[in-house]
Amino acid sequence: MNSNPKTYLDQMVESEQGQLLKAALPYLPHAVRQSVSIYAKANELLNTIALFSSDAGNQQMQAASVCHTDPLDMLNDIRRYCSGNSRKQLDRINDIMAMAEMISLMNMDMPKEE
C-alpha cells in the first residue's frame, strides 16, 4: 500500500467509481483487467481535460501559484508525494538551497571592506 497522499490534481479528477474499478482489478479475470484499467484511466483523462477547459477549474489549479511561494516551501510540499530516489534528490536540492541561504545571510552580516 502506498502511503503517499493524493495530489490536489488527483483529488480533483479521480472519481469514487474509478477508485473502485482500480481496487477491483486484482480480482477480475485476466482477460478484462486491461480494458477496465484503460477505462478507469480514460475517465480520469476526460475529467482532467474538462477541469482545464473550464475557467473555474483553471482558477482552482492556480490558487496556490497566485501568492508568492518560497522555493523551499514548494520543495517540502512536493516531497510529500515522493519516495525513494525522487525523495532523496529533493532532499539534496533542499539541503543545497538551505546552505546557499545560510551563506547569503552570512555574507550580509560581514562588514564591507573599503
C-alpha positions as CSV (number, residue, x, y, z in Angstrom):
1,M,0.0,0.0,0.0
2,N,1.4,3.4,-1.0
3,S,1.3,5.8,1.9
4,N,1.9,8.9,-0.3
5,P,-1.1,11.3,-0.2
6,K,-3.0,12.2,-3.3
7,T,-2.0,15.3,-5.2
8,Y,-4.5,18.1,-5.5
9,L,-5.0,17.3,-9.2
10,D,-5.7,13.6,-8.4
11,Q,-8.3,14.7,-5.8
12,M,-10.0,16.8,-8.4
13,V,-10.1,14.3,-11.3
14,E,-10.4,10.9,-9.7
15,S,-13.9,9.6,-9.0
16,E,-15.1,7.1,-6.5
17,Q,-16.2,4.8,-9.4
18,G,-12.7,4.9,-10.8
19,Q,-11.1,4.1,-7.5
20,L,-13.5,1.1,-7.1
21,L,-12.6,-0.1,-10.6
22,K,-8.9,0.1,-9.9
23,A,-9.3,-1.6,-6.5
24,A,-11.2,-4.4,-8.1
25,L,-8.5,-5.1,-10.8
26,P,-6.7,-7.9,-9.0
27,Y,-10.0,-9.8,-8.6
28,L,-11.1,-9.5,-12.2
29,P,-10.4,-12.1,-14.9
30,H,-7.1,-11.6,-16.6
31,A,-8.8,-11.0,-19.9
32,V,-10.7,-7.9,-18.7
33,R,-8.1,-6.2,-16.5
34,Q,-6.5,-4.2,-19.2
35,S,-9.8,-3.0,-20.6
36,V,-11.1,-1.9,-17.1
37,S,-7.8,-0.3,-16.3
38,I,-7.8,1.7,-19.6
39,Y,-11.5,2.7,-19.0
40,A,-10.7,4.0,-15.5
41,K,-7.7,6.0,-16.7
42,A,-9.5,7.3,-19.7
43,N,-12.2,8.7,-17.4
44,E,-9.5,10.4,-15.3
45,L,-8.1,11.9,-18.6
46,L,-11.6,13.2,-19.6
47,N,-12.0,14.7,-16.1
48,T,-8.6,16.4,-16.4
49,I,-9.5,17.8,-19.8
50,A,-12.8,19.1,-18.5
51,L,-11.1,20.6,-15.5
52,F,-8.6,22.6,-17.6
53,S,-11.3,23.5,-20.1
54,S,-13.3,25.4,-17.5
55,D,-12.5,28.8,-16.0
56,A,-13.4,27.5,-12.5
57,G,-11.0,24.6,-12.8
58,N,-8.2,26.8,-14.0
59,Q,-8.7,29.1,-11.1
60,Q,-8.7,26.2,-8.6
61,M,-5.4,25.0,-10.0
62,Q,-3.9,28.5,-10.0
63,A,-4.8,29.3,-6.4
64,A,-1.5,28.2,-5.0
65,S,0.6,29.9,-7.6
66,V,-1.1,33.3,-7.2
67,C,0.7,34.1,-3.9
68,H,4.5,34.2,-3.7
69,T,5.8,30.8,-2.6
70,D,9.2,30.2,-1.1
71,P,11.0,27.6,-3.2
72,L,11.9,25.7,0.0
73,D,8.3,25.5,0.9
74,M,7.4,24.3,-2.5
75,L,10.1,21.6,-2.4
76,N,8.8,20.4,1.0
77,D,5.3,20.3,-0.2
78,I,6.2,18.3,-3.3
79,R,8.4,16.0,-1.2
80,R,5.2,14.5,0.4
81,Y,4.3,12.9,-2.9
82,C,7.7,11.3,-3.5
83,S,9.5,8.3,-2.3
84,G,12.8,6.5,-2.9
85,N,15.3,8.2,-5.2
86,S,13.0,11.1,-6.0
87,R,12.7,12.0,-2.4
88,K,16.5,11.7,-1.9
89,Q,17.0,14.1,-4.8
90,L,14.6,16.6,-3.4
91,D,16.3,16.4,-0.1
92,R,19.6,17.1,-1.7
93,I,18.2,20.1,-3.5
94,N,16.6,21.3,-0.3
95,D,19.9,21.0,1.6
96,I,21.8,22.9,-1.2
97,M,19.2,25.7,-1.2
98,A,19.3,25.9,2.6
99,M,23.1,26.1,2.5
100,A,23.0,28.8,-0.1
101,E,20.6,30.8,2.0
102,M,22.9,30.5,5.0
103,I,25.9,31.6,3.0
104,S,23.9,34.6,1.7
105,L,22.9,35.5,5.3
106,M,26.5,35.2,6.5
107,N,27.7,37.5,3.7
108,M,25.1,40.1,4.6
109,D,26.4,40.2,8.2
110,M,30.0,40.6,7.2
111,P,31.3,44.2,7.3
112,K,32.2,45.7,3.9
113,E,35.8,46.5,3.3
114,E,36.7,49.8,1.8
